[in-house]
Amino acid sequence: MSDIEQISSLEHIIRARRSIRSFSGQVSDETLRKIVESALYAPYAAGTGIPFKEIRRIFIFRQQTAAMTQAQEIIQEHLRRSAFKLRLAAVFSKKMRTLAGRVQASAEKGIPSLCEGSLIVAAEQKGFPAVEAQSLAHVMQNMWLTAAAHGVGLQLLSLTGGLANNKQFMQLLGLPPNKWALSGCVVGIPKHVPAAREQRNADDFIFWLK
């Protein structure tokens, strides 16, 4: 493939990438491994002096496994607790009511994708300077682009970050709480083909400063 073809392919993947929230099933182990392997090449906090093998962990939860069942239960309990706290905050803040409603709905009905796809949790060891959040963003970016290239759907799971302080969940991962940051997503075969993304005019967003 020529350089021009590679650039064109990358641009197509970036524009085609969408957030998918409903899956018809899991992807094969081979495809899932390729998606996860891309996370190993995301930038990391080398300046902390921590060896790379010690700084990053990737955990895969497949459907119909004891680990996934336990993760689903922990996440639902986490959502219930979060919904309760948000309801209290919503009493004093109108801005919190919409968020509280969404979290409450998830706490009651569950997150559909967690029962359909595979859960991937990325862990980054905390260090100084604290750049683990940025590293995890790069990890998710690599996996999302790779998933899109393989025609696989991906949904970012923002609540995963809050599980870093959940002793039960961290014990499931075999990691000590408060020492690692987490980010996660669910991947699977899209149930529906997403609509084409609307074209965006770069001139509306880019400002050349002189």
N, C-alpha and C positions, 0 to 999 in steps of 0.2 A: 504494500500500500504506500502510495506517495505521501509526501508531507502535506500536500493540499488535500488529499483524500482523508488523511488522519484528522486534520483540522476541521474539515467539513463534517466528519463523523462525530467529533466531540461536540461541535456546535449543535448538531441534531439531537444528541443525547441530552444536552443541557436544556434545550427548548422543549423536549418531549417529556422530561421528568415531571412527574406529578405525585401528589400525595394520595395514596390509595387507602381507603378505610374499610373495604370489604373484599374478602378473598374467597375463592372457591376451593382452596386447598393449599397444601404446602408444596414447595419446590423440591427438586431432587437434592440429595446430599451433595452431589457433585457441584451443582449450581450454587447451593448455599455456601459451600466451602470457598468457591471463587469470590463470592460477595464478601465473605468474612476475611479472606486473605488480603483483599484490597485495603482493609483497615490497618494492616501491619505496615503499610507504606505511607500512612498519614504522618505529618510532622508531629514531633513530640518535644517535651521540655528537656532537651539534651543539656541545657545550662544548669540544671539542678544537680548534675553529676551522678544521677541514679542510672544504672545500666538499663538499656531498653528492655531486656528480658524481665526485669523486675518492675518496670513502670507501667506496663499495659497488659490487660487481660481481656479476653473476649469469651463470653459464655453464650452457648446456644441451647435454647429450650425447644424441644420438638413436642408436637401434640401427642397425647396418649402416653405420656411418661409421668413418673411420680414427681419429677422435678417441676414439670410444667403445671401439674395440678397444685402443687404447693405454692408455686409462684403466683398462680391465679388467685388462690385464697389470700395470700399476703397482700396482693395488689388491691383486691376488693375491700379488705379491712382498712388498708391505707386510704382508699377513696372514701369510705364511710367516715373515718376520722377527719379527713380533710373537709368533707362536706359539712360536718358538724361545726368545725371551726369557722368555715366560711359563712355559714348561716348566722353565727353570732356576730361576725364582722359586718355582715350585710345589714344588720339592724341599724348600724350607725353610718353605713356608707352605701349610697345608691350604686356606686360604681362596682361594688362587690356582688350585687344581686344577680347580674347576668352570669358571672363566673360561678357563683354558688349554685345557680340552677343547673348549669352544665355538669358540674362535678356531682351534684345530687342525682342527676339522671344516670350518669355512669355508675354511681354507687348502687343504684337500684337495679339497673338493667345489665350492667357489666359492659365491657368493651368487646364488641363483636369480633374484632380482628384477633384478639387473644385466644379465641376459640376456633380460629380458622387457619392462622398462619403460624410461623415460627418466631419466637421471641429471641432477639439478640440483645445482650447487655454488654456494653463496653465499660471497662473500669480503668481509671487512670490514677496512679498513686499521687497523692498530694505532695507538693514540695515547695521550695522557695527559690525563685519567685513563683507565685501561685498562678500557673498558666494551664492547669489541667482542664478547665472549662473550654479554653480555646483548642487544646489538643483533641478533646472529645468531639468538638464541632467538626474538626477536620476528619476524624474517624467516620462520623455519620455521613459527611459529604462524600467521602470515597465510596462507602458502601451504597449510598443512594444512587450515585452515578453508575456504579457497576451493575446494580440491580436494574436500572433503566436500560442499560446496554443489553441485558439478557432478557428484556421484556418482563421483568419481575416487578411486582408492586411493592411499595414500601410505605409504611406509616411511622413517622417519628412518634415516640411515646414520651412526652415531656415529663410525665409524672415519675419516670425512672430516677431522675435526679434526686427527688425527695426520699427515695428508698435507701440512699447512701447512709442515712442515720437510723435505718430500721434494722435492729439487731437480728431479727428473725431472717430477713432477706439476705443480709450480709453473711449470716451463718450458712445459708443455703449456697452462697457463692464460695464459702470457705475463706472469706476475707474479714479482717478486723474492721469494725465500724469506725467512722470518723477519720479514717486514714486514706480513704479512696473516694474519688468522685465517680459518679455513674451517668451514663446516658444510654438510651435504648430505642429500639424500633421493632416493628413487626414486619416480616416479609412473607410474601405468598403469591399465588397465582391470582391476578386481578379477576374479580367476579364480572366486572363490566369494563369495556374499553373506555377510558376517559375521553371526554370531549377535547377537541383540539384547543390548545392554549391561544388566547387572543394575542394578536400582534401588538407589540409595545414600541412606541416611538422613542428611540434613545434620546432624542433632543429634549424630551420632556423631563429627563432625569439627570442628564450630564451637563455640568457647568465647567467651562474652561476658564480657569482663573489666571489672570495676567498681572 
